[in-house]
Each structure stands twice: as structure tokens, then as C-alpha cells.
Amino acid sequence: MAEFMTGLKRTHYCGDLRISDSGSEVTVCGWVQRVRDLGQLIFIDLRDRTGIVQLAFNDETDREIFGKAFSCRSEFVLAAKGVVCERSAKNPELPTGDVEITVTDLRVLSKAQTPPFEIVDDSKTGEDVRLKYRYLDLRRRPLQHNLMLRSKIAKTARDYFAENGFIEIETPMMIKSTPEGARDYLVPSRIHNGKFYALPQSPQIYKQLLMLSGFDRYIQLARCFRDEDLRADRQPEFTQIDMELSFVDVEDILEINEGLFKRLFRDVMGVDLPTPFARMSYADAMNTYGSDKPDIRFDMKIQDISDLVKDCGFGVFSGAVANGGSVRAIVAKDAAKVYTRKEIDKLTEFAKGIGAKGLAYVRWVDEPNASFKKFMTEEELAAIYERLGAEKGDVILIVADKNSTVLSTLGALRLTVAKRLNIIPDEFKFLWIVDFPFFEKDEESGEWVAMHHPFTMPKEECIQYLDSDPSKVIAKAYDLTLNGVELSSGSMRITDYELQQKMFRALKLTDEEIEAKFGFLVEAYKYGAPPHGGMGIGLDRVTMLLCGADSLRDVTAFPKVQNASELMSACPAAVDQESLDVLGIQIKE
């Protein structure tokens, strides 16, 4: 039976003790990491969230305490009182490696069964097992470090915004379902039978209403929910550092957020982050990197060679240009020794898997070997090599298709090849993406839809094209990216009632749809709306990047897996028929 902590109150954390504490009487608490029995001496490594300290027991000093130490096993929970002493055999691998505690009182607070896997930093146990026993996995130092860093980021953000005049306001978790780009998680109402709340994809409408209410600077660490397919940098529930500001324009919002990241990097990482951040238009990002969140830490830009091949004898190239598409390429410098023909075949399959019809290439070992060489003249080939700046040792990858396919494929290949060549520097590169198109065409319906949301303000000079040419309308929208990951998205908002109605009409929304989806917000605009804008920063993604983690699961306490289930609690789960009957829900097989 575990002993109570009567008379033992923790005075220090395990990882905080140093040689300067020698001679001090301390009490520490934690879990047993390891027991070393040397006969008349026993050493126990005791672990808490700050680190590990060694406890020392001598059979000749106190046989009762020695007997308790002898009974301890991994993951027992202990409270130990004793005197800090300098170690005779020091451990330079530990911050506490110069000292140990000569224990004078020991309490076993809780015994533990042998855990399903060893609690060590570099666990080789499969992730599924560790997620099933997540409470044990969270005892490991890397995960504890990540979650403590996340906490520090959140606190620093709150402090920064408070110092800059922001008011923290909570918005509802059960709201009306409105279109925001992903499927809503729905919550059935017991009282209003047959009707549903939605969990918020973001607090978008509420934070705009707060601006209309006169709270000119709002901030919230908001929980958000999106029912969409998962990947390494996406979870169905996530936290957003959400903000909205009144009486500002784009420059003000970008400046306040650059200040936030400068503060975060200083206080959390000890890094002096240079500002302002680089900026790039959406069009330039897509044409140069094939992505609206480009990783600019390395070069390998996409280059257009359509004009060189539009009349060539290779039908794949000339046909793509004739059909309104393009032919573009990337050059992997000094990659021929890594990318053999077999490796290039794997890249071709990868390109096909993400939508391309194929992949043309040039592998330049002693001389350039082009996969399409027999269809082109030496002069045409030379012109391509000269345009691309290719030389001996390089590999050229070329895609010919409609522009969207060409750019997305080369953008993905660029990242894959850079990782394989290990040419991505270990540094932080922020980039603002600006001048987004307001509309994009839905490939299935052919209709113009809002790229962000219908409350985004278009640039003043583009309003004239709303009816005549939606493709020319540029939004006052902006994304912040870091190392190829989108951290945040935001925009200035429409506050003019007539302009908002015009925007709804451009999106082919009927009066009935407008009223049903946005009626209360549109009504609010009639009562005096200040100019305002905002953005939301993914706290989970920021933490993932600052920790150097590979997945959001590494910075989330209890994450979901690929199929949106949580292995530890086995949710989602079925509920009893009585609960369904109360809600008026019938499960359809």
C-alpha cells in the first residue's frame, strides 16, 4: 500500500538541483526512471517534468530506507527527502550530473506495473502503441518539452497582445453552421429537435461582430474544429491565436504580427528575429515555387520553357502549349549522382500519383541524356539547357500540362528532391503571401467561389471587375508562411452593406441563402461598422516548427490519428439507443 506524504512537502524539482545546492536539505517527488543495485549501495534516477536527479542509498546508513529503495521498480512514484551532495562519479550528460541526494526519508506514493513500453526519450515502440497509452508516452522528455514549449508560446502571445491593447474575449463553441471551406462537426439539439449546432471552424463571424460592438482589438486562443482528412500538419481540432483589429489596414496587421513573432523568438527561442519579413504575391509564389506556401530556404525555382518548345517535334510539349497549358522545369543542381534512372522512375510515379500525366527529364552525367532527345534538335535542346542554367552533374525535371497541374506537380517535386538531396538549411524563413485572387473557379461546377470567405475586402481598384471579370479581382488578403508551412491566414473585411450585397451576388448567392447563412451579420452592418481586419495563427503549427517536430501529434497532448479517432479512449464510439431517441436521431446502416 502506498504511503501518504505526511511530513514530506516538495521543496525542489528534480532537474533544478546544482552543485551550488550542496549541503541543502531538499525533498523531491517523481517517477523512478532506473534502479541500480550495487549490493550495499542503491542508486535511483528520479524523474519529473524538469529532469532527472540521482538518489543515493547506503545499506550501512539506514537499513529500513535501503529496504524501501530495494523494493522500487521503474515508474514507481516516490517522495524522497535528503541532503544534496557532490557526486564522486559525475555524469556530464545530465544538468544535475554533479550532484546526488543522500536520502534520509523515502515514501513510496504509488507502485506501478511494468509499463507496455520503456519510458525513454528515443522510444522505438510503434506510435499506435504509444498513442494507446498516451498518458505513459507523455512522460517522455521530448513530448513534455514540446507541451511546455507550447504553453510558453501561448503565454508569451497573451502577454504580447495584452501589452498592445488587445482584449481577450471568448466566443461560443456551439454556433450556427456557416460555409467556411471545410465540413462542420455538427451537434444535435435535444431541445430544438431536428436542429443542429456546429462546432466553429473559426470564430470568424463573432470576431467581426465584436468589432461592430466597439472592442477594437480582440484576441482569443480559440479552439477550432474542421471535419476534413488528416495529415501530418492537420488535426480535426486545433488552437488558433485569433485576432481582429479595427481602424487599421493591411500594413498595421502585418506589423503587429511581425512584432508577435519577434517577441516569440526572443522569449521562447532566444533568437533575434529580423523584421520585416519578406513578401511575395500569390501569383509569383505559384509561378516560381508551385505553392502558395513556398519553402524559400533553398532555390530550385520553377522556370517556364513554353516559348522554347511550343513548335518542337515532341507532341507532349507542343500539345500542352497549344491547349493553353505550359511546359516548365526545375533544375536539381549536382543531383545526377543521387538520381539514377531507377530513382527518376520513382519520381515519375510520384508525379503521376499527384495528377501529372508523366515526367520528362534530363540526367547530365558525362553528357546530357534527355528522355525526349529523339524528338528534338540539338539546337532546341541546347536552348533549354541555356535557359535553365543546367550543367554537368545536374538533373532537369520537366512537366507539360495545364498550368495548375504543372505548377502543383513541380512544387511537390521541388520539396521531395530537396529533402532527398539534403539541401534545406536548418533555419527559419518567414514569408508573407499577399495579393490573393478573390475568386477561384470550382472545377466541378465551373462557378466562381471565394478563395477565402465572402467577407474579404477586395482591393478598391478591382471592385469595377466584380461583374465583368472576376478573375481580375484581387483580395486584401494575406497568409504568413514559415519554412513551407502556412501559419496563418487573414484579410481586411467588407464593412459596406452595399458592397457586401454585390459580393454575395457575384458569388451567385440568392437572397434566401444570404439570409439563412449570414442574415444576422448583414443586419449588423446596417448599424455602423468600423474598418477592420484580422487573422488567425495556428498555435499547433507554430509549436511544431519551433520544436522541430514532424507532426502535430508531437505537440498535441491527446491527438487523433489518420482516421480522426483517438486510440487511447477509443473515440468516436457508439452511444446507447436512449440517447439517440432523446435527440430524435436514427442511425442509418
N, C-alpha and C positions, 0 to 999 in steps of 0.2 A: 504494500500500500504506500502511495506517495506521501511524503512528509509535507506538512504545511510550512510556510515561510515565517513562522513565528520568530521574531527577533532578528531576521535577516532581511534587510532592505537594500536593494541595489544602489550602489554608490557610483559605479563606473560602468561604461560599456567596455566589452572585451577588446575591441580594436583601438581604444583610445589610450591604453597604457603605454608608457615610455620609460626610458631609463631614469628620467627626472622624477618618476613616481616611486623610485626605490625607497624602501623603508615605510611606505604608507600602508595603512590597513585598508583594504578595499573589499567590496562584495560585488561579485559579478554573477550574471544569470545567462543561461543559454542552452544550446544543444550540444551533445557530445559529437564531435567530428571523428575523433580517433582515440583509442586507448592503447597505450604501450606499456606492457607489463615486463619489467626488467628484474623480477624477483623481489628484492626488498625495496625497490623503487617502482612507482607507477606514475606515468605522465598521461594526462588527459588534455587533448586540444578541445577547448570550449569555444563554441561559435555563436555569435549573434549577428545582427544585421550590419554591424560596423567592422567585423573581422574576427580573428581567432587569437586567443591567448592560451598559453600553456599553464596547466595546473600541475603542481608537484606534490607527491605524497610519499612519505617515508615510513616504512613499517616500524622502525625503531622510535619514531616520534610520537605517533598516536595510532595504535593498532585498530581502534574502533573506526576511525575515519578511513584508515587504509583499507579496512574490510569493505566499507561502503564503496570506495573507489574501485576495488577489485570486482564488485558486482555490476559496475556500469558497462553499458554497451552503446553502440552507435545510436544516436538520436534520442537517448535519454535526456530529460530536461533537468538541469541542475541549478542550484544556487550554491555558490562557494564563497566563503569568507577567508581571508588570509592576508599575508604580507607580501608586497611586491619586492622581488629580489632580482639581482642581476644573474642572468643565466651563465653557467660555466661553458656550455656548448651553445653558442648563439646561432640563430637562423636568419641569415641576411635576406631570405625570400619573404619574410613576414615583417610588416611595420612594427609588430610587437616582439620581434625576434631577439631583442636584447634582454628581455625580462621574462620572469615566470612568477606565479603566485604560489607561495608555500602555504598550503591550505590548512586552516585551523578549525574550520567548521564546514560541513558538507551536507546538503539536503538534496535528496532525490525527489524532485517535484512531480515527475511523471516518467513511467517506464515506457519503452517503445518496442513493438515487434520489429523484426528485421524488415526494412522497407523493400518494396519491389525493385528498387534500383538504388545504387550508391549515390549519395548526395555529394557530388564532386563537381568542380567548375566545368570540366570538359567531359561531361557525361556522354557516353557512346550509346546510351539507351535510345531506342526509337522514339520519335516525337509522339506517336499515338499513345504509347505507354506513359510518357511523362505528362501528357495532357490529361489522361485519365486520372492521374494522381497529381493534379496541378498544384495542390497545396504543398506537396513534397517538393515538386520541381521548383517552386518559388523560394525554397530555402537555399537554392544555389546562388552563389555570389553574383554571377553575371546578370541574372534576372533581377535580383534585389537591387543591384547597381542601376539597371535600366529604369526600374519603377521609382527609385529615389531621385534619379535624374529628371524623370518626368514630373515628379512633384516639385522639384526645384524650378523647372521651366514654368510650370503653372503659377507658382508663387511669384516668380520674377515678372511674369506677364501681368499679373494682377497689380503688383506694386507699380510697374511702369505706367499702366493705364490710369491708376488712381492718381499718380503724381501729375498726369497730364489732363486731369479734369473729367475723366470718364466715370460714369455711374454704373455699378453692376446691378442689373435687373434680370430676374428670372422670367422666362416666358413659358407658356403652357406646354406640357408633354402630350396632352391629348387635344388634337386640333381638327379642323376641317380639312378633308383631303383636297389638295390643290395640285395642279401639274407642276412638277419641278424637275423632270428629267429622268427619274427612276420610279420604280413601283413603290407604293406606300406599304408599310405594315399597318394593317387595319385592326382596330379594337372594337368589338361589338358592344353595343349599349344594352344593358338589361332593362333600363327604364324606358328608353326610346326604341322599342322593339323593331328590328329590321333596319336600324340605322347604325352607322359606324363612326367612330373617331379614327383619325390617322395619327401615327407617331410622326413627329416632324422630321422631314429630310433636312431642314434648316429652319431657323426662326425668321425666315425672310420677311413675311408679311408683318409679323408682330414688331420686328425691329423698325420697319418703316413707319408703322403706326406710332411707335414711341417717339419718332422724330416729329410727327404731327402733333404729339402731345406736349412737346416742348423740352423733352430730355435730349439736349442737343449732342450729347456724347454718351453712347450706350456701349457697355461691354458685358459679355457673358461667356463663361466656359460652358457651352451648350452641348447637351447630348443630342446626337442626330442619328437617324435611322434610315437605311435605304435597302430595299429588298432587291438586290442585284447580285450577280455572280461574283464570287470572291476571287482574290488573287493576293500576292504577297503584300501589296500596299493598300489593301482594301478589306474592311470588316463591315458586317451589316450594321453595327452600332459603333459610333466613334464620337470623339470630342472635338469641338470646333471652338477656337478662340474667335468669338463672333463680335463684330463691332459695327457701329453705324455712327456717322457724324453729320451734323447739319451745318449749313452756311460755309461749305467747303467746295473745292473742285478736285479733280484727279490728283494734281500735284500735292495737295495737302494730305491726301490719304496715303499716297506713296511715301511721303516724307515721314509721317507718323509711324508707318510700318517699318521703314528702314531704321528708324530710331529704336523700335522694339527689338529688332534682330541684333542691332549693335549692342544693346543692353544685354540681351540673352547670351550672346557670345562672350561678352566681357565677364558677366557674373557667373555663368554656368561653365563656360569652356576656358576662361582665362585668355581669350583671343581678342585682339583689337581688330574688329572687322572693318574694312574700308568701305566707305559710302561716298557718293550714291552708287547704287547698283547699276549694272549695265541694262540697257533697254533694247528691245528688238520688236519690230512689228510682227504681227501674226503671219503676214504674207512672206516676210523674209525668213522667219523661223521655219515655215513649211518648205519653202523653196530651197533653203540652204541645209536644213537638217532633217527634213521629213517628219517633223514633230512640232506640236505647239508647246512642248516642254523639253526642249533640247538640252542635252548634256554638252556644255561648251568647254569642258575641261580638256578636250582633245579636238584636233582639227577634223580631217576626213570629211570635208564638206561635199554636198551633192552638187554635181556640175551638169549643166544641160548641153547635150551634144546634138540636139534635134536638127539644127541647121546643117550640121556636117553630114548627116545620114539620111535626110529626107528624100534624096534621089538616088540612094545607093542600091546595089543589087540584092541586098538582104531584105527580103519582104517583111520580116518581123519588125525591123527598124522603120523602113519606109512606110509600111502599113499603119503602124502606130501613129506616126506623124500625120498621115493622110486622114486618119479617123479623128483628128482633133486631140490626140494624146501627145506624148513626148517620149524621148529617149534620154535617159540620164544615167550618171555613173558616179561611183565613189572609187577612190584610189587608196588601197591599203599599202602604205609605204613599207618596203623591206619585208613583205609578207610571203614571198614565194617559197621561202624555206620552211614555213609553217603550213601554208595552204597547198598541199599536194592535190593532185587531180581527185583523189578519193575524198579529201576534205572539202574541196569545192563542190563535189557531188552532194555532200551533206548540206552545204549551204543552199544548193539548188532546191533540194527537198524542203528545206526550211522556208525558202521564198515561196514555193508553191503552196505550202501549208498556210501561209498568211495572205493568199489571194493572187499572187503573181502566176502568170502562165509558164514562166521559165526564167532562167538566169543566164545571160551571156557573160563571158569572162575573157580576160587576157591574163595569162600567167607568164611573167617575164623572168626566165632563168638566165640562160645564155643569150637567147633572143626571144622576142615576144611571140607567144603561142596563143593566138586568138581562136576561140571556139567557132567564130564566124568568118575565119580568114578566107575561106574559098569563095565567099560571096562578095568580097570587096577588093578593090585595087590597093596596091601598095601605097599610093598617094593618099587614098581615103583613110587607110589605117594610120599612116604617119600623122595625118592631120588630127586624128583622135588623140594619139599619144601626146602630141604637142599641146593640144588644148588642155588636156588633163594634167600635164606636167609629169607624166609617167616616165619611169626609167628602169634600168635593170634592177631586178630584185623585187619589183612591185607586183601587186595583183590588182587588176581592174575588174569591178563588178558592175554590170550594166543591166537595167530593166527597161523594157519598152511596153507601154500600155497606156491606159487613160491616166491622167495626171494624178488622181487620188491614189491609185494603186501603185504607181511608180514611186511616189514620194513616201507613202507609208511603208512600202517594202524596203526601200533603200534606207529609210530611217531606222528600221528594225535591224537590218543587216549591219549598219554602221555600228550599232551598240554591240551586237553579237561579235563582230570581228574585233572591235577594240578590246573587249573583255578577253577574247582568245589570245590576242597579241600582248595583253597586259600593258597597255599604253595609257591607261586612265590614271592621271596623277591623284594622289591622296590629298585632296584639298577641297575647299568649299567655294563653289562658284554660283552666286545668285544671279538671276536674270528676270527682269520684268518683261512679260509679253503684253504688248499694247496693240491698239487699233484692230480689234477683232471685227470680223464681219458681224453685222447684227443678225442677218438671216443665213440659214443654210437650207439646202433642198433635201427634203426627205426622199431617199432613193426609191422607196416603195410607192409613195403616193404622188411624188413629184411636186408637193406643196412646199411653200416656204415656211419654215418654222424658226422660232427664236433660238439662236445658238446658246444664249444664257437664259434669261427669263424675260417675259413681256414687259417688265417694269424698268428695263435697262434704257438709259437715255442714249439716243443716237447723237452723233456729232451734229451740231447746228447746220453745218454746210451740207449735210447729207439728207436732211429732212425732205428736201424737194424731190428726192428719188423714191420715197416710200411707195407711191402709187405706180410710178413709171418704170423703175428699175431697182428692185430690192437688192440686187447683187452689189450695188454701189453704196449701200448704207453701212457706215462704219459705226460701231458702238463705242461709247465711252466706258469701255470695259478693260480689265487688266487682270492678269494672273501673275503670281510670283512663283518661280521655279528655283529649285536648288539641286544641282547635280543630276538633272534629268527627271526630277520628281516634282509634280505640281504640289505646292504647299498651300496655295490659297487662290481664291477667285473672287472678284468683286466688280463693282460698277457704280457709276452715278445712276440715280434713279429718275424716272419721269415724275414730275410733280404737277405738270399742267394737265388739267382734266381733258381738254380738247385733244391734245397730243396723244394722251393715253388712249382715248377712243379711236383715234386714227391708227394707232399701233395695233389695237385689237382688230380693226377692220383689215389691216394689212396681213394679219395672221389668220384671216377668214373665220374669226370668231363671231357667232351670232349674238344678238342682244341677250337671248336667253342663256347662252353659255357664259357670257360675261357676268351676268347677274348671279348665276348659280355658283361660279367659281371664285369671283373676285368682288362681288357686289359691295360688301362692307368696306373694302379698301377704296374702291372707286368712289363710293359715297363720301368717305373721309376726305378725299382730295378736294371736295367742294368747300371745305371749311378752313382753307388756308394752310398750304403745305410749304415748308421751307425747302430750299435746295439741299439735297442730302445724298450721301453715298456711303458705301461700306464694303466690307469683305469678311470672309471667314477663313481662318488659318487652321489647317489640320494639326492639332496638338500631337496626335499619334505619329503622324508622318515626320514632324519636326523632331520628335524624340527619337524615332527610328534612325534618322540620318545623323543626329548628334551622337547617338550611341554606336553608330557603325553597325547596326543590326541589319539582318537580311529580310526580316518580315515584321509586320505589325504585331504578330503573335508574340514577338520577343519583348514588346513594350506594353502589352495589354495583360492585365492580371489574369483574367479568365476569358481567353479568346474563343472564337468559333473557328471551325475548320472549313475545308473547301465546300462542303455541302451545307454550310450555315448551322451545323449542330455543335453543341458543346459536349465533349466527351466525358467530362468529369460528372456532370449532373444528368447526362443523357437527355438533354432537351434539344429540340422540342419533343414533347411527349403527349400521348393521348390523355383526354380528360373524361370523367365519367359522364354517363348519359344525362344525369340530373342537371349537371352544369350546362350541358348543351340545350336541354329543354328550357331552362330558365332564360337563355339567350335567344331562344327560337331558332336554333341552328340545327340543321340536319347534315350529316356527313354523307357526301356523295361518293360512292365507291368508283 
